[in-house]
Structures are given as structure tokens and as C-alpha cells.
């Protein structure tokens, strides 16, 4: 049976919303997920899971209930265009394990297809590390980064995530068969603490 992990109250992060600029010059804002973002974030995840299929173990994320239970179960953050407020990307932060191991978090990044190659991943990763640290996590652990997901692997390596394991034949892909998945770990105690508002 999969872990059922209760959500704790989210501390207020005084630096959100936070403005930034992508390498294309596009101005963006990182902020908390709002209910009005649900349709856009769901559409991005459906494309990533149902069409691309190399990032998540799910076959189908079309059902809104499945999306809410999985992606919106804990803390979610979105990156919006500063002018149009279009959601360009999102990520969740939640415990990877329950109880005595709940200080280790997991995240799930999704980026709108048309935004790939704009530097949005490089913008979001340091923000995720800071947010995860400020939410009280001491480490980040990615269970399954499929070996075929070259862009994701390159991003984690770029930002100093440690490769700590391989899960043999972890994912089945039509036309390819079973492929391995890498596991990545980041020690968040090395990220400076930003004290959230009480």
C-alpha cells in the first residue's frame, strides 16, 4: 500500500510572490498555487503524463480527481507570466515518506511544452531548493528519474544533486520495454535558511 501522508499547515514564505527573468528576457512571477490555476496546471500535467510519458509513472492523469489527489495534495507553486498571468510551469513539494522520515521531500516539476528551452527549469530549481528548505525539509529525494529523461537528468546534475542509486527496469515504455531509473538526492541543510513569517 502506498504511503498516506497528512498535510501540515504551510508556513507563510515572506518572499512570495517573487519576480524573476528567464534567459529569453521574459518576466515571470513565482507564487503559491491558487484554485484559479487548477485548469492550467492540470492541462500541463495531462500533456506531460499522457502525451510525453517519460517523467511520471502514471499512464493517465486526465481525471481531475486523480490530479487533485496526487499533484495538489500538499504545497504547490506556480510560475506565471508577469504580464498575462499565464501559468508556464509548476511544482509541488511534499514529504517523500511519512513519520520519522518526513523531513525528506519530493517534488514534481511540470513545464508547458512551448516553454521548454527558455531556462525556466534553471530558474525554478534554486527557488525549489530554497522553498523546500524554508518549509522545514532537510533533504530532497527523487525516486524515479527515468534514464530516457535526458533533460531532467541534466538539470539535476547541473544543480549538484547526487546520484545515489539506480532502480533496474523501473519503467515500462511502449516500443522500448523496461528501462532503469536514477535516484537523486540533495542535502537541503546546505541551503541558507530564510525565516518564514509566523
C-alpha angles and dihedrals in degrees: 000000000000120000118270107209121188118225118243123209112281115238115232111256106212094204095061128130090047126184124220144159129236122220088259089062093251113146114229139178126217112209146147117290113260127200088247088064094060099097094048095046091046091051091052092050093047090055093046093048104032101034107026098028100181102102109050131041092231121102096203134019098171096114110090091213092056089048093051094046093049110030102027098040095105136002118344129184130190136203112218134186105259093226108032097028089224111159107244100173143349142195136191127215118205140144113283091205135019132247119353091013097046091106087079112082137198129208137197118207121198126180128189109252095239090055096058113121095023095106094255092132092053089049094050103043097069089044091052091050091052094045093047090050092048091049087061103260120140099198144012122223128187110202101191124022102164114229089233092061096089097166093054093047091050091050095052091046091049091057096046103258110161119236103227104167152356125229105208117228090353098158136038116218124186110247093011106054124209119353134183126254127216124221121219130196132191125189104223093190086080090062113090113252118244108198110233121220114265 
